[in-house]
Amino acid sequence: MSRETLELTLEPVDNQRLANLCGQFNAHLQQIERRLNVDIANRGNQFTITGLVKAVKATEAILQMLFSDAANEEITPEQIHLSMQQANIEDIVQESPQDDELAEVLIKIKRGVLKGRGANQREYLKKIMLHDINFGVGPAGTGKTYLAVACAVEALQSEQVRRIVLVRPAVEAGEKLGFLPGDMAQKVDPYLRPLFDALYEMLGFERVEKLIERKVIEVAPLAFMRGRTLNDSFIILDEAQNTTNEQIKMFLTRVGFGSTAVITGDITQIDLPNDKMSGLKHVLQVLKGVEGISFTFFNAKDVVRHPLVQRIVVAYENYERKQG
């Protein structure tokens, strides 16, 4: 696909207006860059846009529109999001190089650089960077939750989001959260332990605890999400196979401006009562083909735990196939 570089001059020269357009630490420009997969460089009112031809043209139109608005009102992430929607960017995003043409996603964590192992993990990371709502579905040990947490940590550290929200349906224990001692974080701690373990590894125990105290990292059972709208957040719904149809619909409609949501689950490990259909299985059918939503399906080959885990997953798959 052909790429081009475009020079854009925004007039009249007005530093306050330009600062309003670019946002603090160029946050508004970065929001456009991430969504349209372009590079924007500027010096004063001189802008250089590099990317696919259609994406560059769309970026030019968006910047001109926002610069005009910046004269009379404060530019917000919500306004940028709506401006990009008006520019019909979904078709442009669909045409963006997403596989071998796109550079491999590298995530910096405390102990080094993290990257996807195998084609599915690499594709998963790329999709999370390009889409607002993402599904990672597959067996245990494929890294779907760990990689989602890594993306959330990087987004927080690079100030792409203001907080991380960890959500999980609390169904395994068979008792209501009210019977468990402690505050909300302590009540849901047993259910969110895999997410916490990943956070501790990437950020360190003390920093995670401080971020939880400041509500920068928030933990919440799925039932407590109703009525909320989450802006500028990285939201992870883990164990989504244990949601009902109503719960997962409610969760998906909580996603606000500037937010990324990752929903992970394994449809072979459903703990719901037999008369309840898994919301994850249902939503995979309902949202199939919806623009702006990505799906990554992992299999036994993607398991990165002990080699026996991979063999166990394959054995179960073979058994269920014979039974079916």
GUVEXKE-973700 format. One record per residue (C-alpha): residue number from 1; residue in three letters; x, y, z. Coordinates in nm, 3 decimals, always signed. Layout:
! GUVEXKE-973700
<rec pos="NUM" code="ala" x="X" y="Y" z="Z"/>
...
***
This chain:
! GUVEXKE-973700
<rec pos="1" code="met" x="+0.000" y="+0.000" z="+0.000"/>
<rec pos="2" code="ser" x="+0.135" y="+0.342" z="-0.095"/>
<rec pos="3" code="arg" x="+0.230" y="+0.591" z="+0.174"/>
<rec pos="4" code="glu" x="+0.272" y="+0.963" z="+0.146"/>
<rec pos="5" code="thr" x="+0.389" y="+1.262" z="+0.346"/>
<rec pos="6" code="leu" x="+0.181" y="+1.578" z="+0.350"/>
<rec pos="7" code="glu" x="+0.279" y="+1.925" z="+0.472"/>
<rec pos="8" code="leu" x="-0.003" y="+2.122" z="+0.640"/>
<rec pos="9" code="thr" x="+0.001" y="+2.483" z="+0.759"/>
<rec pos="10" code="leu" x="-0.272" y="+2.595" z="+0.995"/>
<rec pos="11" code="glu" x="-0.349" y="+2.966" z="+0.994"/>
<rec pos="12" code="pro" x="-0.376" y="+3.213" z="+1.154"/>
<rec pos="13" code="val" x="-0.078" y="+3.155" z="+1.383"/>
<rec pos="14" code="asp" x="-0.218" y="+3.141" z="+1.737"/>
<rec pos="15" code="asn" x="-0.016" y="+2.960" z="+2.001"/>
<rec pos="16" code="gln" x="-0.306" y="+2.924" z="+2.243"/>
<rec pos="17" code="arg" x="-0.525" y="+2.777" z="+1.972"/>
<rec pos="18" code="leu" x="-0.248" y="+2.537" z="+1.866"/>
<rec pos="19" code="ala" x="-0.197" y="+2.424" z="+2.225"/>
<rec pos="20" code="asn" x="-0.571" y="+2.359" z="+2.251"/>
<rec pos="21" code="leu" x="-0.559" y="+2.153" z="+1.931"/>
<rec pos="22" code="cys" x="-0.253" y="+1.945" z="+2.025"/>
<rec pos="23" code="gly" x="-0.349" y="+1.885" z="+2.389"/>
<rec pos="24" code="gln" x="-0.121" y="+1.843" z="+2.687"/>
<rec pos="25" code="phe" x="+0.199" y="+1.667" z="+2.578"/>
<rec pos="26" code="asn" x="+0.043" y="+1.629" z="+2.230"/>
<rec pos="27" code="ala" x="-0.217" y="+1.386" z="+2.369"/>
<rec pos="28" code="his" x="-0.476" y="+1.487" z="+2.108"/>
<rec pos="29" code="leu" x="-0.236" y="+1.431" z="+1.821"/>
<rec pos="30" code="gln" x="-0.140" y="+1.092" z="+1.965"/>
<rec pos="31" code="gln" x="-0.507" y="+0.994" z="+1.980"/>
<rec pos="32" code="ile" x="-0.539" y="+1.065" z="+1.607"/>
<rec pos="33" code="glu" x="-0.210" y="+0.886" z="+1.531"/>
<rec pos="34" code="arg" x="-0.320" y="+0.568" z="+1.711"/>
<rec pos="35" code="arg" x="-0.662" y="+0.556" z="+1.550"/>
<rec pos="36" code="leu" x="-0.554" y="+0.631" z="+1.192"/>
<rec pos="37" code="asn" x="-0.210" y="+0.471" z="+1.208"/>
<rec pos="38" code="val" x="-0.032" y="+0.788" z="+1.092"/>
<rec pos="39" code="asp" x="+0.265" y="+0.989" z="+1.218"/>
<rec pos="40" code="ile" x="+0.208" y="+1.358" z="+1.297"/>
<rec pos="41" code="ala" x="+0.501" y="+1.593" z="+1.357"/>
<rec pos="42" code="asn" x="+0.466" y="+1.965" z="+1.410"/>
<rec pos="43" code="arg" x="+0.668" y="+2.276" z="+1.471"/>
<rec pos="44" code="gly" x="+0.441" y="+2.564" z="+1.557"/>
<rec pos="45" code="asn" x="+0.163" y="+2.575" z="+1.298"/>
<rec pos="46" code="gln" x="+0.357" y="+2.358" z="+1.049"/>
<rec pos="47" code="phe" x="+0.240" y="+1.994" z="+1.051"/>
<rec pos="48" code="thr" x="+0.384" y="+1.691" z="+0.870"/>
<rec pos="49" code="ile" x="+0.154" y="+1.390" z="+0.830"/>
<rec pos="50" code="thr" x="+0.287" y="+1.051" z="+0.712"/>
<rec pos="51" code="gly" x="+0.083" y="+0.738" z="+0.643"/>
<rec pos="52" code="leu" x="-0.144" y="+0.569" z="+0.393"/>
<rec pos="53" code="val" x="-0.288" y="+0.809" z="+0.137"/>
<rec pos="54" code="lys" x="-0.650" y="+0.793" z="+0.259"/>
<rec pos="55" code="ala" x="-0.544" y="+0.816" z="+0.624"/>
<rec pos="56" code="val" x="-0.329" y="+1.122" z="+0.555"/>
<rec pos="57" code="lys" x="-0.615" y="+1.300" z="+0.375"/>
<rec pos="58" code="ala" x="-0.853" y="+1.218" z="+0.660"/>
<rec pos="59" code="thr" x="-0.600" y="+1.342" z="+0.919"/>
<rec pos="60" code="glu" x="-0.560" y="+1.669" z="+0.728"/>
<rec pos="61" code="ala" x="-0.937" y="+1.725" z="+0.726"/>
<rec pos="62" code="ile" x="-0.967" y="+1.638" z="+1.098"/>
<rec pos="63" code="leu" x="-0.686" y="+1.875" z="+1.200"/>
<rec pos="64" code="gln" x="-0.835" y="+2.160" z="+0.998"/>
<rec pos="65" code="met" x="-1.179" y="+2.099" z="+1.152"/>
<rec pos="66" code="leu" x="-1.042" y="+2.082" z="+1.507"/>
<rec pos="67" code="phe" x="-0.823" y="+2.390" z="+1.458"/>
<rec pos="68" code="ser" x="-1.131" y="+2.584" z="+1.353"/>
<rec pos="69" code="asp" x="-1.319" y="+2.461" z="+1.662"/>
<rec pos="70" code="ala" x="-1.020" y="+2.540" z="+1.886"/>
<rec pos="71" code="ala" x="-1.078" y="+2.914" z="+1.837"/>
<rec pos="72" code="asn" x="-1.405" y="+2.903" z="+2.034"/>
<rec pos="73" code="glu" x="-1.405" y="+2.594" z="+2.256"/>
<rec pos="74" code="glu" x="-1.179" y="+2.357" z="+2.444"/>
<rec pos="75" code="ile" x="-1.084" y="+2.049" z="+2.245"/>
<rec pos="76" code="thr" x="-1.150" y="+1.724" z="+2.434"/>
<rec pos="77" code="pro" x="-1.079" y="+1.355" z="+2.357"/>
<rec pos="78" code="glu" x="-1.454" y="+1.311" z="+2.308"/>
<rec pos="79" code="gln" x="-1.462" y="+1.584" z="+2.044"/>
<rec pos="80" code="ile" x="-1.166" y="+1.427" z="+1.860"/>
<rec pos="81" code="his" x="-1.339" y="+1.091" z="+1.867"/>
<rec pos="82" code="leu" x="-1.656" y="+1.239" z="+1.718"/>
<rec pos="83" code="ser" x="-1.456" y="+1.427" z="+1.453"/>
<rec pos="84" code="met" x="-1.294" y="+1.103" z="+1.344"/>
<rec pos="85" code="gln" x="-1.634" y="+0.934" z="+1.329"/>
<rec pos="86" code="gln" x="-1.762" y="+1.213" z="+1.104"/>
<rec pos="87" code="ala" x="-1.464" y="+1.155" z="+0.876"/>
<rec pos="88" code="asn" x="-1.578" y="+0.791" z="+0.826"/>
<rec pos="89" code="ile" x="-1.244" y="+0.655" z="+0.937"/>
<rec pos="90" code="glu" x="-1.357" y="+0.293" z="+0.983"/>
<rec pos="91" code="asp" x="-1.295" y="+0.214" z="+0.616"/>
<rec pos="92" code="ile" x="-0.949" y="+0.369" z="+0.645"/>
<rec pos="93" code="val" x="-0.866" y="+0.168" z="+0.958"/>
<rec pos="94" code="gln" x="-0.981" y="-0.150" z="+0.779"/>
<rec pos="95" code="glu" x="-0.731" y="-0.079" z="+0.502"/>
<rec pos="96" code="ser" x="-0.440" y="-0.017" z="+0.740"/>
<rec pos="97" code="pro" x="-0.166" y="-0.280" z="+0.728"/>
<rec pos="98" code="gln" x="-0.227" y="-0.509" z="+1.022"/>
<rec pos="99" code="asp" x="-0.014" y="-0.818" z="+0.980"/>
<rec pos="100" code="asp" x="+0.335" y="-0.850" z="+0.837"/>
<rec pos="101" code="glu" x="+0.318" y="-0.497" z="+0.695"/>
<rec pos="102" code="leu" x="+0.279" y="-0.345" z="+1.043"/>
<rec pos="103" code="ala" x="+0.584" y="-0.336" z="+1.270"/>
<rec pos="104" code="glu" x="+0.580" y="-0.593" z="+1.550"/>
<rec pos="105" code="val" x="+0.434" y="-0.459" z="+1.873"/>
<rec pos="106" code="leu" x="+0.693" y="-0.436" z="+2.152"/>
<rec pos="107" code="ile" x="+0.577" y="-0.363" z="+2.507"/>
<rec pos="108" code="lys" x="+0.820" y="-0.239" z="+2.772"/>
<rec pos="109" code="ile" x="+0.765" y="-0.384" z="+3.118"/>
<rec pos="110" code="lys" x="+0.971" y="-0.381" z="+3.438"/>
<rec pos="111" code="arg" x="+1.177" y="-0.689" z="+3.353"/>
<rec pos="112" code="gly" x="+1.235" y="-0.607" z="+2.985"/>
<rec pos="113" code="val" x="+1.058" y="-0.599" z="+2.651"/>
<rec pos="114" code="leu" x="+0.754" y="-0.815" z="+2.588"/>
<rec pos="115" code="lys" x="+0.643" y="-0.930" z="+2.243"/>
<rec pos="116" code="gly" x="+0.399" y="-1.184" z="+2.108"/>
<rec pos="117" code="arg" x="+0.503" y="-1.546" z="+2.069"/>
<rec pos="118" code="gly" x="+0.360" y="-1.695" z="+1.756"/>
<rec pos="119" code="ala" x="+0.132" y="-1.550" z="+1.491"/>
<rec pos="120" code="asn" x="-0.185" y="-1.537" z="+1.704"/>
<rec pos="121" code="gln" x="-0.024" y="-1.349" z="+1.993"/>
<rec pos="122" code="arg" x="+0.138" y="-1.099" z="+1.756"/>
<rec pos="123" code="glu" x="-0.193" y="-1.045" z="+1.578"/>
<rec pos="124" code="tyr" x="-0.369" y="-1.005" z="+1.915"/>
<rec pos="125" code="leu" x="-0.132" y="-0.727" z="+2.025"/>
<rec pos="126" code="lys" x="-0.165" y="-0.544" z="+1.694"/>
<rec pos="127" code="lys" x="-0.544" y="-0.558" z="+1.708"/>
<rec pos="128" code="ile" x="-0.551" y="-0.420" z="+2.063"/>
<rec pos="129" code="met" x="-0.347" y="-0.123" z="+1.941"/>
<rec pos="130" code="leu" x="-0.585" y="-0.058" z="+1.651"/>
<rec pos="131" code="his" x="-0.931" y="-0.130" z="+1.793"/>
<rec pos="132" code="asp" x="-1.137" y="+0.003" z="+2.084"/>
<rec pos="133" code="ile" x="-1.306" y="-0.330" z="+2.166"/>
<rec pos="134" code="asn" x="-1.115" y="-0.659" z="+2.140"/>
<rec pos="135" code="phe" x="-1.198" y="-1.022" z="+2.212"/>
<rec pos="136" code="gly" x="-0.934" y="-1.282" z="+2.297"/>
<rec pos="137" code="val" x="-1.087" y="-1.630" z="+2.306"/>
<rec pos="138" code="gly" x="-0.904" y="-1.954" z="+2.366"/>
<rec pos="139" code="pro" x="-0.780" y="-2.215" z="+2.613"/>
<rec pos="140" code="ala" x="-0.582" y="-2.157" z="+2.931"/>
<rec pos="141" code="gly" x="-0.216" y="-2.070" z="+2.896"/>
<rec pos="142" code="thr" x="-0.233" y="-1.889" z="+2.563"/>
<rec pos="143" code="gly" x="-0.138" y="-1.551" z="+2.712"/>
<rec pos="144" code="lys" x="-0.463" y="-1.374" z="+2.628"/>
<rec pos="145" code="thr" x="-0.503" y="-1.220" z="+2.977"/>
<rec pos="146" code="tyr" x="-0.133" y="-1.155" z="+3.038"/>
<rec pos="147" code="leu" x="-0.090" y="-0.970" z="+2.707"/>
<rec pos="148" code="ala" x="-0.404" y="-0.764" z="+2.773"/>
<rec pos="149" code="val" x="-0.262" y="-0.655" z="+3.110"/>
<rec pos="150" code="ala" x="+0.070" y="-0.568" z="+2.941"/>
<rec pos="151" code="cys" x="-0.111" y="-0.346" z="+2.689"/>
<rec pos="152" code="ala" x="-0.302" y="-0.181" z="+2.974"/>
<rec pos="153" code="val" x="+0.019" y="-0.108" z="+3.167"/>
<rec pos="154" code="glu" x="+0.186" y="+0.043" z="+2.861"/>
<rec pos="155" code="ala" x="-0.120" y="+0.257" z="+2.784"/>
<rec pos="156" code="leu" x="-0.119" y="+0.386" z="+3.143"/>
<rec pos="157" code="gln" x="+0.255" y="+0.457" z="+3.148"/>
<rec pos="158" code="ser" x="+0.240" y="+0.641" z="+2.814"/>
<rec pos="159" code="glu" x="-0.062" y="+0.841" z="+2.941"/>
<rec pos="160" code="gln" x="-0.292" y="+0.711" z="+2.667"/>
<rec pos="161" code="val" x="-0.541" y="+0.628" z="+2.945"/>
<rec pos="162" code="arg" x="-0.595" y="+0.764" z="+3.295"/>
<rec pos="163" code="arg" x="-0.679" y="+0.435" z="+3.467"/>
<rec pos="164" code="ile" x="-0.698" y="+0.059" z="+3.436"/>
<rec pos="165" code="val" x="-1.025" y="-0.112" z="+3.526"/>
<rec pos="166" code="leu" x="-1.017" y="-0.486" z="+3.600"/>
<rec pos="167" code="val" x="-1.350" y="-0.665" z="+3.582"/>
<rec pos="168" code="arg" x="-1.449" y="-1.027" z="+3.633"/>
<rec pos="169" code="pro" x="-1.774" y="-1.211" z="+3.699"/>
<rec pos="170" code="ala" x="-1.765" y="-1.354" z="+4.051"/>
<rec pos="171" code="val" x="-1.929" y="-1.692" z="+4.009"/>
<rec pos="172" code="glu" x="-1.673" y="-1.958" z="+4.103"/>
<rec pos="173" code="ala" x="-1.717" y="-1.947" z="+4.483"/>
<rec pos="174" code="gly" x="-2.093" y="-1.990" z="+4.471"/>
<rec pos="175" code="glu" x="-2.155" y="-1.726" z="+4.737"/>
<rec pos="176" code="lys" x="-2.240" y="-1.357" z="+4.733"/>
<rec pos="177" code="leu" x="-1.958" y="-1.105" z="+4.767"/>
<rec pos="178" code="gly" x="-2.124" y="-0.963" z="+5.078"/>
<rec pos="179" code="phe" x="-2.021" y="-1.273" z="+5.276"/>
<rec pos="180" code="leu" x="-1.654" y="-1.208" z="+5.208"/>
<rec pos="181" code="pro" x="-1.464" y="-0.982" z="+5.452"/>
<rec pos="182" code="gly" x="-1.282" y="-0.661" z="+5.363"/>
<rec pos="183" code="asp" x="-1.327" y="-0.374" z="+5.121"/>
<rec pos="184" code="met" x="-1.425" y="-0.414" z="+4.755"/>
<rec pos="185" code="ala" x="-1.068" y="-0.486" z="+4.638"/>
<rec pos="186" code="gln" x="-1.028" y="-0.754" z="+4.904"/>
<rec pos="187" code="lys" x="-1.368" y="-0.909" z="+4.828"/>
<rec pos="188" code="val" x="-1.290" y="-0.960" z="+4.459"/>
<rec pos="189" code="asp" x="-0.920" y="-1.035" z="+4.513"/>
<rec pos="190" code="pro" x="-0.960" y="-1.416" z="+4.479"/>
<rec pos="191" code="tyr" x="-1.136" y="-1.372" z="+4.145"/>
<rec pos="192" code="leu" x="-0.885" y="-1.120" z="+4.006"/>
<rec pos="193" code="arg" x="-0.569" y="-1.289" z="+4.131"/>
<rec pos="194" code="pro" x="-0.437" y="-1.377" z="+3.780"/>
<rec pos="195" code="leu" x="-0.470" y="-1.012" z="+3.677"/>
<rec pos="196" code="phe" x="-0.296" y="-0.893" z="+3.995"/>
<rec pos="197" code="asp" x="-0.012" y="-1.141" z="+3.947"/>
<rec pos="198" code="ala" x="+0.053" y="-1.000" z="+3.599"/>
<rec pos="199" code="leu" x="+0.040" y="-0.642" z="+3.730"/>
<rec pos="200" code="tyr" x="+0.283" y="-0.719" z="+4.015"/>
<rec pos="201" code="glu" x="+0.526" y="-0.872" z="+3.766"/>
<rec pos="202" code="met" x="+0.509" y="-0.572" z="+3.532"/>
<rec pos="203" code="leu" x="+0.495" y="-0.282" z="+3.779"/>
<rec pos="204" code="gly" x="+0.610" y="-0.420" z="+4.113"/>
<rec pos="205" code="phe" x="+0.401" y="-0.487" z="+4.424"/>
<rec pos="206" code="glu" x="+0.442" y="-0.146" z="+4.592"/>
<rec pos="207" code="arg" x="+0.353" y="+0.057" z="+4.284"/>
<rec pos="208" code="val" x="+0.045" y="-0.154" z="+4.211"/>
<rec pos="209" code="glu" x="-0.076" y="-0.108" z="+4.568"/>
<rec pos="210" code="lys" x="-0.025" y="+0.270" z="+4.547"/>
<rec pos="211" code="leu" x="-0.211" y="+0.287" z="+4.215"/>
<rec pos="212" code="ile" x="-0.501" y="+0.091" z="+4.364"/>
<rec pos="213" code="glu" x="-0.513" y="+0.330" z="+4.662"/>
<rec pos="214" code="arg" x="-0.529" y="+0.627" z="+4.422"/>
<rec pos="215" code="lys" x="-0.799" y="+0.452" z="+4.214"/>
<rec pos="216" code="val" x="-0.573" y="+0.459" z="+3.908"/>
<rec pos="217" code="ile" x="-0.611" y="+0.082" z="+3.904"/>
<rec pos="218" code="glu" x="-0.968" y="-0.010" z="+3.988"/>
<rec pos="219" code="val" x="-1.108" y="-0.355" z="+4.058"/>
<rec pos="220" code="ala" x="-1.477" y="-0.424" z="+4.027"/>
<rec pos="221" code="pro" x="-1.707" y="-0.725" z="+4.003"/>
<rec pos="222" code="leu" x="-1.907" y="-0.721" z="+3.683"/>
<rec pos="223" code="ala" x="-2.234" y="-0.665" z="+3.870"/>
<rec pos="224" code="phe" x="-2.107" y="-0.326" z="+3.991"/>
<rec pos="225" code="met" x="-2.052" y="-0.190" z="+3.639"/>
<rec pos="226" code="arg" x="-2.416" y="-0.112" z="+3.563"/>
<rec pos="227" code="gly" x="-2.491" y="+0.256" z="+3.506"/>
<rec pos="228" code="arg" x="-2.128" y="+0.360" z="+3.463"/>
<rec pos="229" code="thr" x="-1.953" y="+0.511" z="+3.160"/>
<rec pos="230" code="leu" x="-1.577" y="+0.461" z="+3.150"/>
<rec pos="231" code="asn" x="-1.383" y="+0.729" z="+2.962"/>
<rec pos="232" code="asp" x="-1.004" y="+0.735" z="+2.909"/>
<rec pos="233" code="ser" x="-0.974" y="+0.386" z="+3.059"/>
<rec pos="234" code="phe" x="-0.822" y="+0.051" z="+2.968"/>
<rec pos="235" code="ile" x="-1.082" y="-0.205" z="+3.071"/>
<rec pos="236" code="ile" x="-1.019" y="-0.579" z="+3.094"/>
<rec pos="237" code="leu" x="-1.306" y="-0.824" z="+3.139"/>
<rec pos="238" code="asp" x="-1.153" y="-1.160" z="+3.228"/>
<rec pos="239" code="glu" x="-1.327" y="-1.499" z="+3.235"/>
<rec pos="240" code="ala" x="-1.601" y="-1.360" z="+3.010"/>
<rec pos="241" code="gln" x="-1.733" y="-1.711" z="+2.942"/>
<rec pos="242" code="asn" x="-1.901" y="-1.685" z="+3.286"/>
<rec pos="243" code="thr" x="-2.109" y="-1.383" z="+3.193"/>
<rec pos="244" code="thr" x="-2.474" y="-1.399" z="+3.096"/>
<rec pos="245" code="asn" x="-2.610" y="-1.240" z="+2.776"/>
<rec pos="246" code="glu" x="-2.741" y="-0.943" z="+2.974"/>
<rec pos="247" code="gln" x="-2.415" y="-0.894" z="+3.165"/>
<rec pos="248" code="ile" x="-2.185" y="-0.885" z="+2.864"/>
<rec pos="249" code="lys" x="-2.419" y="-0.650" z="+2.677"/>
<rec pos="250" code="met" x="-2.421" y="-0.423" z="+2.982"/>
<rec pos="251" code="phe" x="-2.039" y="-0.433" z="+3.001"/>
<rec pos="252" code="leu" x="-1.984" y="-0.352" z="+2.633"/>
<rec pos="253" code="thr" x="-2.210" y="-0.048" z="+2.657"/>
<rec pos="254" code="arg" x="-1.998" y="+0.094" z="+2.943"/>
<rec pos="255" code="val" x="-1.709" y="+0.176" z="+2.706"/>
<rec pos="256" code="gly" x="-1.667" y="+0.553" z="+2.672"/>
<rec pos="257" code="phe" x="-1.450" y="+0.796" z="+2.477"/>
<rec pos="258" code="gly" x="-1.075" y="+0.734" z="+2.470"/>
<rec pos="259" code="ser" x="-1.115" y="+0.385" z="+2.616"/>
<rec pos="260" code="thr" x="-0.997" y="+0.042" z="+2.509"/>
<rec pos="261" code="ala" x="-1.171" y="-0.276" z="+2.621"/>
<rec pos="262" code="val" x="-1.032" y="-0.629" z="+2.608"/>
<rec pos="263" code="ile" x="-1.262" y="-0.922" z="+2.676"/>
<rec pos="264" code="thr" x="-1.095" y="-1.258" z="+2.738"/>
<rec pos="265" code="gly" x="-1.243" y="-1.600" z="+2.797"/>
<rec pos="266" code="asp" x="-1.238" y="-1.973" z="+2.730"/>
<rec pos="267" code="ile" x="-1.569" y="-2.110" z="+2.608"/>
<rec pos="268" code="thr" x="-1.464" y="-2.463" z="+2.708"/>
<rec pos="269" code="gln" x="-1.455" y="-2.370" z="+3.079"/>
<rec pos="270" code="ile" x="-1.800" y="-2.231" z="+3.156"/>
<rec pos="271" code="asp" x="-1.900" y="-2.234" z="+3.524"/>
<rec pos="272" code="leu" x="-2.254" y="-2.101" z="+3.478"/>
<rec pos="273" code="pro" x="-2.558" y="-2.311" z="+3.571"/>
<rec pos="274" code="asn" x="-2.667" y="-2.542" z="+3.290"/>
<rec pos="275" code="asp" x="-2.977" y="-2.336" z="+3.208"/>
<rec pos="276" code="lys" x="-2.769" y="-2.020" z="+3.145"/>
<rec pos="277" code="met" x="-2.611" y="-1.955" z="+2.806"/>
<rec pos="278" code="ser" x="-2.263" y="-1.806" z="+2.814"/>
<rec pos="279" code="gly" x="-2.271" y="-1.439" z="+2.720"/>
<rec pos="280" code="leu" x="-1.934" y="-1.478" z="+2.548"/>
<rec pos="281" code="lys" x="-2.058" y="-1.752" z="+2.316"/>
<rec pos="282" code="his" x="-2.365" y="-1.542" z="+2.235"/>
<rec pos="283" code="val" x="-2.178" y="-1.215" z="+2.174"/>
<rec pos="284" code="leu" x="-1.934" y="-1.383" z="+1.934"/>
<rec pos="285" code="gln" x="-2.233" y="-1.456" z="+1.711"/>
<rec pos="286" code="val" x="-2.407" y="-1.120" z="+1.759"/>
<rec pos="287" code="leu" x="-2.103" y="-0.897" z="+1.696"/>
<rec pos="288" code="lys" x="-1.947" y="-1.098" z="+1.415"/>
<rec pos="289" code="gly" x="-1.865" y="-0.857" z="+1.133"/>
<rec pos="290" code="val" x="-1.924" y="-0.539" z="+1.336"/>
<rec pos="291" code="glu" x="-1.671" y="-0.275" z="+1.231"/>
<rec pos="292" code="gly" x="-1.427" y="-0.151" z="+1.494"/>
<rec pos="293" code="ile" x="-1.433" y="-0.475" z="+1.697"/>
<rec pos="294" code="ser" x="-1.151" y="-0.730" z="+1.673"/>
<rec pos="295" code="phe" x="-1.155" y="-1.102" z="+1.744"/>
<rec pos="296" code="thr" x="-0.853" y="-1.325" z="+1.809"/>
<rec pos="297" code="phe" x="-0.906" y="-1.698" z="+1.851"/>
<rec pos="298" code="phe" x="-0.628" y="-1.893" z="+2.021"/>
<rec pos="299" code="asn" x="-0.580" y="-2.270" z="+2.007"/>
<rec pos="300" code="ala" x="-0.367" y="-2.539" z="+2.170"/>
<rec pos="301" code="lys" x="-0.065" y="-2.445" z="+1.959"/>
<rec pos="302" code="asp" x="-0.059" y="-2.103" z="+2.128"/>
<rec pos="303" code="val" x="-0.023" y="-2.243" z="+2.484"/>
<rec pos="304" code="val" x="+0.294" y="-2.101" z="+2.642"/>
<rec pos="305" code="arg" x="+0.282" y="-2.280" z="+2.978"/>
<rec pos="306" code="his" x="+0.429" y="-2.618" z="+3.067"/>
<rec pos="307" code="pro" x="+0.429" y="-2.852" z="+2.762"/>
<rec pos="308" code="leu" x="+0.186" y="-3.082" z="+2.945"/>
<rec pos="309" code="val" x="-0.074" y="-2.802" z="+2.948"/>
<rec pos="310" code="gln" x="-0.073" y="-2.800" z="+2.570"/>
<rec pos="311" code="arg" x="-0.118" y="-3.178" z="+2.560"/>
<rec pos="312" code="ile" x="-0.403" y="-3.158" z="+2.813"/>
<rec pos="313" code="val" x="-0.583" y="-2.895" z="+2.604"/>
<rec pos="314" code="val" x="-0.542" y="-3.108" z="+2.289"/>
<rec pos="315" code="ala" x="-0.665" y="-3.419" z="+2.471"/>
<rec pos="316" code="tyr" x="-0.980" y="-3.239" z="+2.588"/>
<rec pos="317" code="glu" x="-1.043" y="-3.098" z="+2.240"/>
<rec pos="318" code="asn" x="-1.012" y="-3.445" z="+2.087"/>
<rec pos="319" code="tyr" x="-1.240" y="-3.597" z="+2.351"/>
<rec pos="320" code="glu" x="-1.510" y="-3.330" z="+2.306"/>
<rec pos="321" code="arg" x="-1.490" y="-3.367" z="+1.930"/>
<rec pos="322" code="lys" x="-1.552" y="-3.744" z="+1.960"/>
<rec pos="323" code="gln" x="-1.838" y="-3.689" z="+2.204"/>
<rec pos="324" code="gly" x="-1.991" y="-3.431" z="+1.970"/>
***
